[in-house]
Amino acid sequence: MKALASVTAGSLESSDVLITVTPLEEERVEYVIESIVIQQFGKRIRRVTEEMAQQAGLTGARIHVQDRGALECTLRARLETAIERSAAR
């Protein structure tokens, strides 16, 4: 699934996460992770983000994660929404 449009899902409110998916010319996926809890959960946030992109078969995209302390279920929901929105346009 190729990223076709720049989209967002979520917010920058406390306990939420803002996911931005932007198309890239190359057939790779680039990850940018920002988090207020990067020291404690940065590796897990990256692992979940990479796993969901791979499961969706996403290519040609930059995924920017701006975490404000979201639970993993929230991160997964926002990622799923953003990936689907990006490919559907």
PDB file of N, CA, C and O in Angstrom:
ATOM      1  N   MET A   1       0.858  -1.158   0.000  1.00  0.00           N
ATOM      2  CA  MET A   1       0.000   0.000   0.000  1.00  0.00           C
ATOM      3  C   MET A   1       0.910   1.227   0.000  1.00  0.00           C
ATOM      4  O   MET A   1       1.772   1.362   0.869  1.00  0.00           O
ATOM      5  N   LYS A   2       0.726   2.105  -0.953  1.00  0.00           N
ATOM      6  CA  LYS A   2       1.538   3.311  -1.103  1.00  0.00           C
ATOM      7  C   LYS A   2       0.846   4.492  -0.440  1.00  0.00           C
ATOM      8  O   LYS A   2      -0.366   4.665  -0.573  1.00  0.00           O
ATOM      9  N   ALA A   3       1.618   5.301   0.275  1.00  0.00           N
ATOM     10  CA  ALA A   3       1.081   6.537   0.854  1.00  0.00           C
ATOM     11  C   ALA A   3       0.825   7.510  -0.290  1.00  0.00           C
ATOM     12  O   ALA A   3       1.729   7.819  -1.066  1.00  0.00           O
ATOM     13  N   LEU A   4      -0.410   7.990  -0.388  1.00  0.00           N
ATOM     14  CA  LEU A   4      -0.791   8.863  -1.494  1.00  0.00           C
ATOM     15  C   LEU A   4      -1.004  10.312  -1.079  1.00  0.00           C
ATOM     16  O   LEU A   4      -0.935  11.210  -1.918  1.00  0.00           O
ATOM     17  N   ALA A   5      -1.260  10.550   0.203  1.00  0.00           N
ATOM     18  CA  ALA A   5      -1.573  11.903   0.667  1.00  0.00           C
ATOM     19  C   ALA A   5      -1.001  12.133   2.052  1.00  0.00           C
ATOM     20  O   ALA A   5      -0.770  11.190   2.810  1.00  0.00           O
ATOM     21  N   SER A   6      -0.774  13.400   2.373  1.00  0.00           N
ATOM     22  CA  SER A   6      -0.355  13.771   3.722  1.00  0.00           C
ATOM     23  C   SER A   6      -1.591  13.845   4.602  1.00  0.00           C
ATOM     24  O   SER A   6      -2.544  14.562   4.296  1.00  0.00           O
ATOM     25  N   VAL A   7      -1.564  13.096   5.699  1.00  0.00           N
ATOM     26  CA  VAL A   7      -2.722  13.045   6.590  1.00  0.00           C
ATOM     27  C   VAL A   7      -2.262  13.045   8.050  1.00  0.00           C
ATOM     28  O   VAL A   7      -1.097  12.791   8.354  1.00  0.00           O
ATOM     29  N   THR A   8      -3.208  13.335   8.939  1.00  0.00           N
ATOM     30  CA  THR A   8      -2.931  13.260  10.373  1.00  0.00           C
ATOM     31  C   THR A   8      -4.046  12.495  11.063  1.00  0.00           C
ATOM     32  O   THR A   8      -5.154  12.359  10.544  1.00  0.00           O
ATOM     33  N   ALA A   9      -3.719  12.002  12.244  1.00  0.00           N
ATOM     34  CA  ALA A   9      -4.719  11.374  13.115  1.00  0.00           C
ATOM     35  C   ALA A   9      -4.270  11.639  14.545  1.00  0.00           C
ATOM     36  O   ALA A   9      -3.088  11.515  14.865  1.00  0.00           O
ATOM     37  N   GLY A  10      -5.214  12.003  15.398  1.00  0.00           N
ATOM     38  CA  GLY A  10      -4.908  12.256  16.791  1.00  0.00           C
ATOM     39  C   GLY A  10      -4.755  13.731  17.088  1.00  0.00           C
ATOM     40  O   GLY A  10      -5.177  14.583  16.306  1.00  0.00           O
ATOM     41  N   SER A  11      -4.138  14.027  18.239  1.00  0.00           N
ATOM     42  CA  SER A  11      -3.957  15.416  18.666  1.00  0.00           C
ATOM     43  C   SER A  11      -2.715  15.519  19.538  1.00  0.00           C
ATOM     44  O   SER A  11      -2.074  14.516  19.854  1.00  0.00           O
ATOM     45  N   LEU A  12      -2.392  16.733  19.917  1.00  0.00           N
ATOM     46  CA  LEU A  12      -1.255  16.976  20.802  1.00  0.00           C
ATOM     47  C   LEU A  12      -1.708  17.187  22.241  1.00  0.00           C
ATOM     48  O   LEU A  12      -0.960  17.723  23.059  1.00  0.00           O
ATOM     49  N   GLU A  13      -2.924  16.769  22.549  1.00  0.00           N
ATOM     50  CA  GLU A  13      -3.428  16.846  23.912  1.00  0.00           C
ATOM     51  C   GLU A  13      -2.684  15.854  24.792  1.00  0.00           C
ATOM     52  O   GLU A  13      -2.113  14.883  24.296  1.00  0.00           O
ATOM     53  N   SER A  14      -2.689  16.093  26.076  1.00  0.00           N
ATOM     54  CA  SER A  14      -2.075  15.176  27.030  1.00  0.00           C
ATOM     55  C   SER A  14      -2.701  13.793  26.901  1.00  0.00           C
ATOM     56  O   SER A  14      -3.914  13.675  26.732  1.00  0.00           O
ATOM     57  N   SER A  15      -1.896  12.764  26.979  1.00  0.00           N
ATOM     58  CA  SER A  15      -2.314  11.361  26.876  1.00  0.00           C
ATOM     59  C   SER A  15      -2.817  10.977  25.488  1.00  0.00           C
ATOM     60  O   SER A  15      -3.555  10.002  25.349  1.00  0.00           O
ATOM     61  N   ASP A  16      -2.429  11.726  24.463  1.00  0.00           N
ATOM     62  CA  ASP A  16      -2.793  11.395  23.089  1.00  0.00           C
ATOM     63  C   ASP A  16      -1.511  11.375  22.258  1.00  0.00           C
ATOM     64  O   ASP A  16      -0.416  11.590  22.778  1.00  0.00           O
ATOM     65  N   VAL A  17      -1.663  11.118  20.986  1.00  0.00           N
ATOM     66  CA  VAL A  17      -0.528  11.084  20.069  1.00  0.00           C
ATOM     67  C   VAL A  17      -1.003  11.612  18.723  1.00  0.00           C
ATOM     68  O   VAL A  17      -2.106  11.293  18.279  1.00  0.00           O
ATOM     69  N   LEU A  18      -0.171  12.420  18.077  1.00  0.00           N
ATOM     70  CA  LEU A  18      -0.461  12.934  16.743  1.00  0.00           C
ATOM     71  C   LEU A  18       0.425  12.183  15.754  1.00  0.00           C
ATOM     72  O   LEU A  18       1.652  12.219  15.842  1.00  0.00           O
ATOM     73  N   ILE A  19      -0.226  11.503  14.811  1.00  0.00           N
ATOM     74  CA  ILE A  19       0.473  10.752  13.770  1.00  0.00           C
ATOM     75  C   ILE A  19       0.311  11.509  12.459  1.00  0.00           C
ATOM     76  O   ILE A  19      -0.805  11.853  12.068  1.00  0.00           O
ATOM     77  N   THR A  20       1.424  11.769  11.783  1.00  0.00           N
ATOM     78  CA  THR A  20       1.397  12.399  10.471  1.00  0.00           C
ATOM     79  C   THR A  20       2.069  11.452   9.483  1.00  0.00           C
ATOM     80  O   THR A  20       3.210  11.037   9.687  1.00  0.00           O
ATOM     81  N   VAL A  21       1.355  11.114   8.414  1.00  0.00           N
ATOM     82  CA  VAL A  21       1.909  10.264   7.354  1.00  0.00           C
ATOM     83  C   VAL A  21       2.039  11.138   6.109  1.00  0.00           C
ATOM     84  O   VAL A  21       1.071  11.747   5.655  1.00  0.00           O
ATOM     85  N   THR A  22       3.255  11.186   5.570  1.00  0.00           N
ATOM     86  CA  THR A  22       3.559  11.998   4.399  1.00  0.00           C
ATOM     87  C   THR A  22       4.162  11.108   3.317  1.00  0.00           C
ATOM     88  O   THR A  22       5.040  10.299   3.614  1.00  0.00           O
ATOM     89  N   PRO A  23       3.715  11.237   2.074  1.00  0.00           N
ATOM     90  CA  PRO A  23       4.299  10.427   0.996  1.00  0.00           C
ATOM     91  C   PRO A  23       5.768  10.760   0.745  1.00  0.00           C
ATOM     92  O   PRO A  23       6.188  11.908   0.889  1.00  0.00           O
ATOM     93  N   LEU A  24       6.533   9.754   0.372  1.00  0.00           N
ATOM     94  CA  LEU A  24       7.928   9.900  -0.050  1.00  0.00           C
ATOM     95  C   LEU A  24       8.053   9.393  -1.480  1.00  0.00           C
ATOM     96  O   LEU A  24       7.266   8.553  -1.915  1.00  0.00           O
ATOM     97  N   GLU A  25       9.024   9.893  -2.200  1.00  0.00           N
ATOM     98  CA  GLU A  25       9.280   9.411  -3.560  1.00  0.00           C
ATOM     99  C   GLU A  25       9.834   7.990  -3.539  1.00  0.00           C
ATOM    100  O   GLU A  25       9.493   7.169  -4.391  1.00  0.00           O
ATOM    101  N   GLU A  26      10.693   7.706  -2.555  1.00  0.00           N
ATOM    102  CA  GLU A  26      11.322   6.398  -2.461  1.00  0.00           C
ATOM    103  C   GLU A  26      10.328   5.360  -1.922  1.00  0.00           C
ATOM    104  O   GLU A  26       9.336   5.706  -1.280  1.00  0.00           O
ATOM    105  N   GLU A  27      10.612   4.101  -2.194  1.00  0.00           N
ATOM    106  CA  GLU A  27       9.750   3.011  -1.743  1.00  0.00           C
ATOM    107  C   GLU A  27      10.152   2.510  -0.358  1.00  0.00           C
ATOM    108  O   GLU A  27      10.210   1.301  -0.136  1.00  0.00           O
ATOM    109  N   ARG A  28      10.425   3.397   0.553  1.00  0.00           N
ATOM    110  CA  ARG A  28      10.816   3.022   1.904  1.00  0.00           C
ATOM    111  C   ARG A  28       9.895   3.717   2.902  1.00  0.00           C
ATOM    112  O   ARG A  28       9.090   4.572   2.532  1.00  0.00           O
ATOM    113  N   VAL A  29      10.021   3.343   4.147  1.00  0.00           N
ATOM    114  CA  VAL A  29       9.276   4.008   5.207  1.00  0.00           C
ATOM    115  C   VAL A  29      10.287   4.630   6.168  1.00  0.00           C
ATOM    116  O   VAL A  29      11.194   3.959   6.661  1.00  0.00           O
ATOM    117  N   GLU A  30      10.112   5.911   6.419  1.00  0.00           N
ATOM    118  CA  GLU A  30      10.985   6.658   7.322  1.00  0.00           C
ATOM    119  C   GLU A  30      10.192   6.954   8.594  1.00  0.00           C
ATOM    120  O   GLU A  30       9.013   7.302   8.532  1.00  0.00           O
ATOM    121  N   TYR A  31      10.845   6.812   9.739  1.00  0.00           N
ATOM    122  CA  TYR A  31      10.177   7.008  11.017  1.00  0.00           C
ATOM    123  C   TYR A  31      10.811   8.166  11.780  1.00  0.00           C
ATOM    124  O   TYR A  31      12.034   8.249  11.894  1.00  0.00           O
ATOM    125  N   VAL A  32       9.969   9.060  12.301  1.00  0.00           N
ATOM    126  CA  VAL A  32      10.407  10.146  13.173  1.00  0.00           C
ATOM    127  C   VAL A  32       9.563  10.028  14.440  1.00  0.00           C
ATOM    128  O   VAL A  32       8.339  10.153  14.398  1.00  0.00           O
ATOM    129  N   ILE A  33      10.237   9.784  15.573  1.00  0.00           N
ATOM    130  CA  ILE A  33       9.533   9.571  16.833  1.00  0.00           C
ATOM    131  C   ILE A  33       9.903  10.685  17.816  1.00  0.00           C
ATOM    132  O   ILE A  33      11.081  10.912  18.093  1.00  0.00           O
ATOM    133  N   GLU A  34       8.894  11.370  18.335  1.00  0.00           N
ATOM    134  CA  GLU A  34       9.063  12.355  19.402  1.00  0.00           C
ATOM    135  C   GLU A  34       8.118  11.949  20.524  1.00  0.00           C
ATOM    136  O   GLU A  34       6.969  11.585  20.276  1.00  0.00           O
ATOM    137  N   SER A  35       8.605  12.014  21.753  1.00  0.00           N
ATOM    138  CA  SER A  35       7.751  11.615  22.871  1.00  0.00           C
ATOM    139  C   SER A  35       8.234  12.259  24.164  1.00  0.00           C
ATOM    140  O   SER A  35       9.433  12.444  24.371  1.00  0.00           O
ATOM    141  N   ILE A  36       7.286  12.595  25.025  1.00  0.00           N
ATOM    142  CA  ILE A  36       7.649  13.117  26.342  1.00  0.00           C
ATOM    143  C   ILE A  36       8.146  11.994  27.245  1.00  0.00           C
ATOM    144  O   ILE A  36       8.717  12.250  28.305  1.00  0.00           O
ATOM    145  N   VAL A  37       7.932  10.763  26.828  1.00  0.00           N
ATOM    146  CA  VAL A  37       8.386   9.596  27.602  1.00  0.00           C
ATOM    147  C   VAL A  37       9.346   8.737  26.766  1.00  0.00           C
ATOM    148  O   VAL A  37       9.357   7.512  26.881  1.00  0.00           O
ATOM    149  N   ILE A  38      10.147   9.396  25.930  1.00  0.00           N
ATOM    150  CA  ILE A  38      11.046   8.672  25.013  1.00  0.00           C
ATOM    151  C   ILE A  38      12.042   7.798  25.764  1.00  0.00           C
ATOM    152  O   ILE A  38      12.371   6.707  25.300  1.00  0.00           O
ATOM    153  N   GLN A  39      12.527   8.255  26.913  1.00  0.00           N
ATOM    154  CA  GLN A  39      13.497   7.473  27.676  1.00  0.00           C
ATOM    155  C   GLN A  39      12.908   6.148  28.159  1.00  0.00           C
ATOM    156  O   GLN A  39      13.584   5.119  28.128  1.00  0.00           O
ATOM    157  N   GLN A  40      11.662   6.171  28.600  1.00  0.00           N
ATOM    158  CA  GLN A  40      11.026   4.966  29.129  1.00  0.00           C
ATOM    159  C   GLN A  40      10.421   4.085  28.031  1.00  0.00           C
ATOM    160  O   GLN A  40      10.531   2.860  28.093  1.00  0.00           O
ATOM    161  N   PHE A  41       9.787   4.695  27.035  1.00  0.00           N
ATOM    162  CA  PHE A  41       8.991   3.920  26.084  1.00  0.00           C
ATOM    163  C   PHE A  41       9.348   4.124  24.620  1.00  0.00           C
ATOM    164  O   PHE A  41       8.626   3.650  23.743  1.00  0.00           O
ATOM    165  N   GLY A  42      10.444   4.819  24.334  1.00  0.00           N
ATOM    166  CA  GLY A  42      10.815   5.104  22.948  1.00  0.00           C
ATOM    167  C   GLY A  42      10.983   3.872  22.084  1.00  0.00           C
ATOM    168  O   GLY A  42      10.512   3.844  20.947  1.00  0.00           O
ATOM    169  N   LYS A  43      11.649   2.851  22.610  1.00  0.00           N
ATOM    170  CA  LYS A  43      11.860   1.626  21.832  1.00  0.00           C
ATOM    171  C   LYS A  43      10.531   0.938  21.514  1.00  0.00           C
ATOM    172  O   LYS A  43      10.328   0.450  20.402  1.00  0.00           O
ATOM    173  N   ARG A  44       9.634   0.905  22.494  1.00  0.00           N
ATOM    174  CA  ARG A  44       8.325   0.261  22.275  1.00  0.00           C
ATOM    175  C   ARG A  44       7.493   1.052  21.270  1.00  0.00           C
ATOM    176  O   ARG A  44       6.839   0.455  20.414  1.00  0.00           O
ATOM    177  N   ILE A  45       7.504   2.378  21.354  1.00  0.00           N
ATOM    178  CA  ILE A  45       6.760   3.208  20.406  1.00  0.00           C
ATOM    179  C   ILE A  45       7.263   2.947  18.995  1.00  0.00           C
ATOM    180  O   ILE A  45       6.464   2.777  18.074  1.00  0.00           O
ATOM    181  N   ARG A  46       8.564   2.915  18.819  1.00  0.00           N
ATOM    182  CA  ARG A  46       9.135   2.657  17.489  1.00  0.00           C
ATOM    183  C   ARG A  46       8.781   1.257  16.995  1.00  0.00           C
ATOM    184  O   ARG A  46       8.425   1.081  15.830  1.00  0.00           O
ATOM    185  N   ARG A  47       8.878   0.261  17.877  1.00  0.00           N
ATOM    186  CA  ARG A  47       8.571  -1.118  17.493  1.00  0.00           C
ATOM    187  C   ARG A  47       7.111  -1.246  17.034  1.00  0.00           C
ATOM    188  O   ARG A  47       6.833  -1.869  16.009  1.00  0.00           O
ATOM    189  N   VAL A  48       6.193  -0.661  17.787  1.00  0.00           N
ATOM    190  CA  VAL A  48       4.769  -0.719  17.427  1.00  0.00           C
ATOM    191  C   VAL A  48       4.531   0.004  16.094  1.00  0.00           C
ATOM    192  O   VAL A  48       3.784  -0.486  15.248  1.00  0.00           O
ATOM    193  N   THR A  49       5.163   1.161  15.911  1.00  0.00           N
ATOM    194  CA  THR A  49       4.999   1.931  14.673  1.00  0.00           C
ATOM    195  C   THR A  49       5.506   1.144  13.468  1.00  0.00           C
ATOM    196  O   THR A  49       4.827   1.068  12.443  1.00  0.00           O
ATOM    197  N   GLU A  50       6.693   0.562  13.588  1.00  0.00           N
ATOM    198  CA  GLU A  50       7.248  -0.230  12.488  1.00  0.00           C
ATOM    199  C   GLU A  50       6.392  -1.463  12.203  1.00  0.00           C
ATOM    200  O   GLU A  50       6.141  -1.799  11.046  1.00  0.00           O
ATOM    201  N   GLU A  51       5.950  -2.128  13.256  1.00  0.00           N
ATOM    202  CA  GLU A  51       5.131  -3.328  13.109  1.00  0.00           C
ATOM    203  C   GLU A  51       3.828  -3.022  12.363  1.00  0.00           C
ATOM    204  O   GLU A  51       3.435  -3.768  11.466  1.00  0.00           O
ATOM    205  N   MET A  52       3.167  -1.938  12.728  1.00  0.00           N
ATOM    206  CA  MET A  52       1.887  -1.615  12.087  1.00  0.00           C
ATOM    207  C   MET A  52       2.077  -1.202  10.625  1.00  0.00           C
ATOM    208  O   MET A  52       1.252  -1.537   9.775  1.00  0.00           O
ATOM    209  N   ALA A  53       3.155  -0.481  10.330  1.00  0.00           N
ATOM    210  CA  ALA A  53       3.430  -0.093   8.944  1.00  0.00           C
ATOM    211  C   ALA A  53       3.710  -1.329   8.094  1.00  0.00           C
ATOM    212  O   ALA A  53       3.237  -1.433   6.962  1.00  0.00           O
ATOM    213  N   GLN A  54       4.485  -2.265   8.649  1.00  0.00           N
ATOM    214  CA  GLN A  54       4.792  -3.497   7.926  1.00  0.00           C
ATOM    215  C   GLN A  54       3.543  -4.344   7.709  1.00  0.00           C
ATOM    216  O   GLN A  54       3.342  -4.886   6.623  1.00  0.00           O
ATOM    217  N   GLN A  55       2.703  -4.460   8.737  1.00  0.00           N
ATOM    218  CA  GLN A  55       1.471  -5.250   8.610  1.00  0.00           C
ATOM    219  C   GLN A  55       0.546  -4.667   7.547  1.00  0.00           C
ATOM    220  O   GLN A  55      -0.145  -5.410   6.849  1.00  0.00           O
ATOM    221  N   ALA A  56       0.531  -3.351   7.422  1.00  0.00           N
ATOM    222  CA  ALA A  56      -0.316  -2.700   6.419  1.00  0.00           C
ATOM    223  C   ALA A  56       0.313  -2.745   5.034  1.00  0.00           C
ATOM    224  O   ALA A  56      -0.352  -2.457   4.039  1.00  0.00           O
ATOM    225  N   GLY A  57       1.591  -3.103   4.964  1.00  0.00           N
ATOM    226  CA  GLY A  57       2.286  -3.124   3.685  1.00  0.00           C
ATOM    227  C   GLY A  57       2.576  -1.722   3.171  1.00  0.00           C
ATOM    228  O   GLY A  57       2.656  -1.504   1.962  1.00  0.00           O
ATOM    229  N   LEU A  58       2.733  -0.788   4.071  1.00  0.00           N
ATOM    230  CA  LEU A  58       2.944   0.613   3.705  1.00  0.00           C
ATOM    231  C   LEU A  58       4.324   0.816   3.091  1.00  0.00           C
ATOM    232  O   LEU A  58       5.320   0.302   3.599  1.00  0.00           O
ATOM    233  N   THR A  59       4.374   1.574   1.987  1.00  0.00           N
ATOM    234  CA  THR A  59       5.628   1.941   1.341  1.00  0.00           C
ATOM    235  C   THR A  59       5.568   3.411   0.959  1.00  0.00           C
ATOM    236  O   THR A  59       4.492   4.006   0.890  1.00  0.00           O
ATOM    237  N   GLY A  60       6.727   3.983   0.714  1.00  0.00           N
ATOM    238  CA  GLY A  60       6.787   5.363   0.245  1.00  0.00           C
ATOM    239  C   GLY A  60       6.190   6.354   1.220  1.00  0.00           C
ATOM    240  O   GLY A  60       5.364   7.180   0.831  1.00  0.00           O
ATOM    241  N   ALA A  61       6.596   6.289   2.494  1.00  0.00           N
ATOM    242  CA  ALA A  61       5.971   7.161   3.496  1.00  0.00           C
ATOM    243  C   ALA A  61       6.935   7.572   4.596  1.00  0.00           C
ATOM    244  O   ALA A  61       7.881   6.855   4.921  1.00  0.00           O
ATOM    245  N   ARG A  62       6.673   8.737   5.159  1.00  0.00           N
ATOM    246  CA  ARG A  62       7.329   9.183   6.385  1.00  0.00           C
ATOM    247  C   ARG A  62       6.244   9.189   7.461  1.00  0.00           C
ATOM    248  O   ARG A  62       5.198   9.816   7.295  1.00  0.00           O
ATOM    249  N   ILE A  63       6.501   8.492   8.556  1.00  0.00           N
ATOM    250  CA  ILE A  63       5.570   8.467   9.679  1.00  0.00           C
ATOM    251  C   ILE A  63       6.186   9.271  10.810  1.00  0.00           C
ATOM    252  O   ILE A  63       7.245   8.926  11.333  1.00  0.00           O
ATOM    253  N   HIS A  64       5.510  10.344  11.177  1.00  0.00           N
ATOM    254  CA  HIS A  64       5.974  11.224  12.256  1.00  0.00           C
ATOM    255  C   HIS A  64       5.048  11.007  13.453  1.00  0.00           C
ATOM    256  O   HIS A  64       3.846  11.265  13.376  1.00  0.00           O
ATOM    257  N   VAL A  65       5.615  10.536  14.545  1.00  0.00           N
ATOM    258  CA  VAL A  65       4.873  10.252  15.771  1.00  0.00           C
ATOM    259  C   VAL A  65       5.223  11.331  16.793  1.00  0.00           C
ATOM    260  O   VAL A  65       6.388  11.491  17.158  1.00  0.00           O
ATOM    261  N   GLN A  66       4.211  12.074  17.255  1.00  0.00           N
ATOM    262  CA  GLN A  66       4.396  13.083  18.297  1.00  0.00           C
ATOM    263  C   GLN A  66       3.560  12.633  19.496  1.00  0.00           C
ATOM    264  O   GLN A  66       2.368  12.928  19.590  1.00  0.00           O
ATOM    265  N   ASP A  67       4.204  11.924  20.392  1.00  0.00           N
ATOM    266  CA  ASP A  67       3.514  11.293  21.530  1.00  0.00           C
ATOM    267  C   ASP A  67       3.480  12.214  22.741  1.00  0.00           C
ATOM    268  O   ASP A  67       4.469  12.870  23.068  1.00  0.00           O
ATOM    269  N   ARG A  68       2.341  12.253  23.393  1.00  0.00           N
ATOM    270  CA  ARG A  68       2.154  13.022  24.622  1.00  0.00           C
ATOM    271  C   ARG A  68       1.730  12.111  25.769  1.00  0.00           C
ATOM    272  O   ARG A  68       0.930  12.493  26.623  1.00  0.00           O
ATOM    273  N   GLY A  69       2.287  10.892  25.770  1.00  0.00           N
ATOM    274  CA  GLY A  69       1.991   9.959  26.855  1.00  0.00           C
ATOM    275  C   GLY A  69       0.798   9.064  26.590  1.00  0.00           C
ATOM    276  O   GLY A  69       0.114   8.649  27.525  1.00  0.00           O
ATOM    277  N   ALA A  70       0.539   8.761  25.320  1.00  0.00           N
ATOM    278  CA  ALA A  70      -0.604   7.923  24.954  1.00  0.00           C
ATOM    279  C   ALA A  70      -0.373   6.467  25.347  1.00  0.00           C
ATOM    280  O   ALA A  70       0.761   5.989  25.371  1.00  0.00           O
ATOM    281  N   LEU A  71      -1.446   5.786  25.648  1.00  0.00           N
ATOM    282  CA  LEU A  71      -1.394   4.345  25.865  1.00  0.00           C
ATOM    283  C   LEU A  71      -1.137   3.653  24.529  1.00  0.00           C
ATOM    284  O   LEU A  71      -1.379   4.229  23.468  1.00  0.00           O
ATOM    285  N   GLU A  72      -0.647   2.420  24.585  1.00  0.00           N
ATOM    286  CA  GLU A  72      -0.347   1.693  23.349  1.00  0.00           C
ATOM    287  C   GLU A  72      -1.586   1.492  22.481  1.00  0.00           C
ATOM    288  O   GLU A  72      -1.491   1.553  21.255  1.00  0.00           O
ATOM    289  N   CYS A  73      -2.729   1.256  23.083  1.00  0.00           N
ATOM    290  CA  CYS A  73      -3.950   1.060  22.296  1.00  0.00           C
ATOM    291  C   CYS A  73      -4.308   2.336  21.527  1.00  0.00           C
ATOM    292  O   CYS A  73      -4.814   2.263  20.407  1.00  0.00           O
ATOM    293  N   THR A  74      -4.050   3.491  22.118  1.00  0.00           N
ATOM    294  CA  THR A  74      -4.297   4.770  21.441  1.00  0.00           C
ATOM    295  C   THR A  74      -3.310   4.946  20.291  1.00  0.00           C
ATOM    296  O   THR A  74      -3.700   5.356  19.197  1.00  0.00           O
ATOM    297  N   LEU A  75      -2.038   4.641  20.528  1.00  0.00           N
ATOM    298  CA  LEU A  75      -1.025   4.716  19.484  1.00  0.00           C
ATOM    299  C   LEU A  75      -1.412   3.841  18.301  1.00  0.00           C
ATOM    300  O   LEU A  75      -1.335   4.276  17.152  1.00  0.00           O
ATOM    301  N   ARG A  76      -1.827   2.609  18.577  1.00  0.00           N
ATOM    302  CA  ARG A  76      -2.219   1.690  17.506  1.00  0.00           C
ATOM    303  C   ARG A  76      -3.433   2.204  16.722  1.00  0.00           C
ATOM    304  O   ARG A  76      -3.468   2.109  15.495  1.00  0.00           O
ATOM    305  N   ALA A  77      -4.411   2.740  17.425  1.00  0.00           N
ATOM    306  CA  ALA A  77      -5.615   3.264  16.758  1.00  0.00           C
ATOM    307  C   ALA A  77      -5.272   4.444  15.861  1.00  0.00           C
ATOM    308  O   ALA A  77      -5.758   4.535  14.734  1.00  0.00           O
ATOM    309  N   ARG A  78      -4.433   5.349  16.362  1.00  0.00           N
ATOM    310  CA  ARG A  78      -4.045   6.526  15.568  1.00  0.00           C
ATOM    311  C   ARG A  78      -3.216   6.114  14.343  1.00  0.00           C
ATOM    312  O   ARG A  78      -3.403   6.652  13.251  1.00  0.00           O
ATOM    313  N   LEU A  79      -2.310   5.170  14.531  1.00  0.00           N
ATOM    314  CA  LEU A  79      -1.508   4.690  13.399  1.00  0.00           C
ATOM    315  C   LEU A  79      -2.386   4.039  12.333  1.00  0.00           C
ATOM    316  O   LEU A  79      -2.240   4.327  11.145  1.00  0.00           O
ATOM    317  N   GLU A  80      -3.286   3.172  12.752  1.00  0.00           N
ATOM    318  CA  GLU A  80      -4.175   2.509  11.801  1.00  0.00           C
ATOM    319  C   GLU A  80      -4.984   3.524  11.007  1.00  0.00           C
ATOM    320  O   GLU A  80      -5.115   3.412   9.788  1.00  0.00           O
ATOM    321  N   THR A  81      -5.523   4.510  11.702  1.00  0.00           N
ATOM    322  CA  THR A  81      -6.339   5.552  11.041  1.00  0.00           C
ATOM    323  C   THR A  81      -5.500   6.333  10.033  1.00  0.00           C
ATOM    324  O   THR A  81      -5.916   6.513   8.889  1.00  0.00           O
ATOM    325  N   ALA A  82      -4.320   6.798  10.451  1.00  0.00           N
ATOM    326  CA  ALA A  82      -3.485   7.606   9.572  1.00  0.00           C
ATOM    327  C   ALA A  82      -3.016   6.823   8.346  1.00  0.00           C
ATOM    328  O   ALA A  82      -3.021   7.349   7.233  1.00  0.00           O
ATOM    329  N   ILE A  83      -2.613   5.580   8.546  1.00  0.00           N
ATOM    330  CA  ILE A  83      -2.164   4.764   7.416  1.00  0.00           C
ATOM    331  C   ILE A  83      -3.296   4.539   6.431  1.00  0.00           C
ATOM    332  O   ILE A  83      -3.094   4.669   5.223  1.00  0.00           O
ATOM    333  N   GLU A  84      -4.476   4.207   6.918  1.00  0.00           N
ATOM    334  CA  GLU A  84      -5.622   3.995   6.024  1.00  0.00           C
ATOM    335  C   GLU A  84      -6.006   5.275   5.288  1.00  0.00           C
ATOM    336  O   GLU A  84      -6.285   5.239   4.089  1.00  0.00           O
ATOM    337  N   ARG A  85      -6.022   6.404   5.991  1.00  0.00           N
ATOM    338  CA  ARG A  85      -6.364   7.677   5.345  1.00  0.00           C
ATOM    339  C   ARG A  85      -5.361   8.034   4.258  1.00  0.00           C
ATOM    340  O   ARG A  85      -5.743   8.519   3.194  1.00  0.00           O
ATOM    341  N   SER A  86      -4.094   7.798   4.516  1.00  0.00           N
ATOM    342  CA  SER A  86      -3.054   8.148   3.555  1.00  0.00           C
ATOM    343  C   SER A  86      -3.165   7.332   2.272  1.00  0.00           C
ATOM    344  O   SER A  86      -2.951   7.855   1.179  1.00  0.00           O
ATOM    345  N   ALA A  87      -3.490   6.090   2.402  1.00  0.00           N
ATOM    346  CA  ALA A  87      -3.576   5.199   1.224  1.00  0.00           C
ATOM    347  C   ALA A  87      -4.898   5.343   0.479  1.00  0.00           C
ATOM    348  O   ALA A  87      -4.976   5.005  -0.703  1.00  0.00           O
ATOM    349  N   ALA A  88      -5.931   5.836   1.144  1.00  0.00           N
ATOM    350  CA  ALA A  88      -7.262   5.897   0.542  1.00  0.00           C
ATOM    351  C   ALA A  88      -7.467   7.101  -0.358  1.00  0.00           C
ATOM    352  O   ALA A  88      -8.430   7.131  -1.124  1.00  0.00           O
ATOM    353  N   ARG A  89      -6.606   8.076  -0.292  1.00  0.00           N
ATOM    354  CA  ARG A  89      -6.829   9.310  -1.065  1.00  0.00           C
ATOM    355  C   ARG A  89      -6.246   9.255  -2.436  1.00  0.00           C
ATOM    356  O   ARG A  89      -6.358  10.219  -3.194  1.00  0.00           O
TER     357      ARG A  89
END
